[in-house]
Amino acid sequence: MRLAAAALVLLLLAGNSSANAEPRPRVGVASMAADRTLTVTYDPAPQGFVPPPLVLAPVETNANRQAARESYITMAGGLLPGESKPLYAYDGLVYMADDRSLSVCLGTCMSGPEYAAFRETYRPGQPGYEDWLDAVGGLEPGQYKGWRRPEPAP
């Protein structure tokens, strides 16, 4: 996995939420400069590790870095030049492979099955496939998006 994708996987899921968790853990801040350069500054992880800020150009030539850029902007709820917004942890990640299968990881999604609370693959036509696509607002091959549990009704 490339640096941007690894940072997203390791840190965006650093603080898993549960039904009783309040507020959702903050993992950093995303800021967009006037030239649309995106800078992500991370809060310390639970283990005390603080990666250096991630700087992403307005148009990245590397597909993984471009996908990470789009994911951070989405995670921040959208950003305009000159804005900074906090980034809050996701409850999981959904990735679409080239064959359009979905890899769903809930919990802390790090490499290796021992770290994931839940990891499953869904192929087109299987039960749950369309539900996950709808839950993250659609995906294209090579793209991943974070997923948050719906807020309970009042």
Phi, psi and omega in degrees: 000142181282165184306310183298315180294320180296317179298318179298312182296314185288323189258330181290337180254014186300322181244093179294139178261157173234178182300333183261358184284129176213139341282174178300136183299134175274138181246352180164196181225138174251133179231137177246124179283169179302328179275009177076012173291133181257129175240126177250120178251123186269145168282160177299137176286163180306330180277001178089355180285131176236107179289159177294158177303146178259123180248123182238127181293161178304324175228113180268138178280337178273124184300323179294319179291323178294318178296320178297318179302311180297321180294318179295320178296317177296316181301326180280356182081023182092144179222142173247158177308134181090354181263151170228136180220149177289153175249129180248151184298145171271160175271347180185174177232145176235127183238137176255122178280171180301330179276009178073008174287153180252132171256120182248126180232119176248142185099195179284109187265088175246170179297136177101137184295338183291344182265339185270131175290328180206129176218127183213152176245133178241131178258153178309135180093343179283150175303136179096338183300305182294326179299316180292319178301315179296322183297329181255005177079025178089155180214157172243156178308134181087355183259149173228153178220150175281155178231137175240141176299140176299144177292140179296147179292144181292000000 
